[in-house]
Amino acid sequence: MSADWEAGLDGLIAAALREDLGERGDATSLALVEEGAAAKAEIRAREALVVAGVGAAERVFAAVDGRIRCEAAKRDGERAAAGEAVMRIEGPARGLLAGERTALNLLQRLCGIATATAAVAAELKPWGTQLLDTRKTLPGWRALDKHAVACGGGTNHRMGLYDAVLIKDNHLAFWKNRGKGTLADAVREARERWPGLKIEIEVDTLEQLRDALDGAPDWVLLDNMSPETAREAVAMCAGRCKTEASGGITAATAAAYAAAGVTAISIGALTHSARAADLGMDFL
């Protein structure tokens, strides 16, 4: 699955520009920048990073003033060294200034996610382990955040609650209170209700895993297990379902889980705690 980063983008950009420009517009530029002034600028990386969001930034400037012309110097997924141009912009100076911060906000977040993802993906490469994202995204930005993960070499997990079943501990608490049966029974009931969706179930212990496997899930989520326990779980799941390790995994510990043989590792921090990459717009 690949995130559709353009989904809802125009509305998001319109809202971002509205909160920055208000009804009056850029008061400083209206006072100090001549109406007919034209300008050229480059958005440059100020640190080494993986690029994501160039197309979104171009859409910002197009929304500000249709006369602005943008040229991508780097494509999404490419690397940029400190000082390299990521994109070039030319047009009315007031328009460039009006769109600068919104475009940079997009680029800095998305490049930050892509760069963090690439660092973890590099740790997993020797084992061929997938790096998955989560739903822990900025509200309204999910498609963009997940696009950035893909640019960094990660794989998009489910987009929302609607496109896959993930039976977590809170769901199981309700299930058990209803006296409905085992974890395997929960998997079977979810499969009966949604035969066309992937069914995944979260387990905390090997005992829970044994129970869940009898229901033939597509995936099991190994939650907060040590790499040693995860290795045992992988052996139990061999030939039966795929395995996802999750819970507090970082770039420093990811390789240990990959070596344990899990199919994939998911890290919420890729999107919920991404550091903004350092980029700036320089007028030429």
Secondary structure, DSSP 8 states (H G I E B T S, - for coil): ----TTTTHHHHHHHHHHHHHTTT--HHHHHHS-TT-EEEEEEEESS-EE---HHHHHHHHHHH-TT-EEEESS-TT-EE-TT-EEEEEEEEHHHHHHHHHHHHHHHHHHHHHHHHHHHHHHHHGGGT-EEE--S---TT-HHHHHHHHHHTT-B---SSTTSSEEE-HHHHHHHHHTT---HHHHHHHHHHH-TTS-EEEEESSHHHHHHHHTT--SEEEEET--HHHHHHHHHHHTTT-EEEEESS--TTTHHHHHHTT-SEEE-THHHHS-----EEEEE-
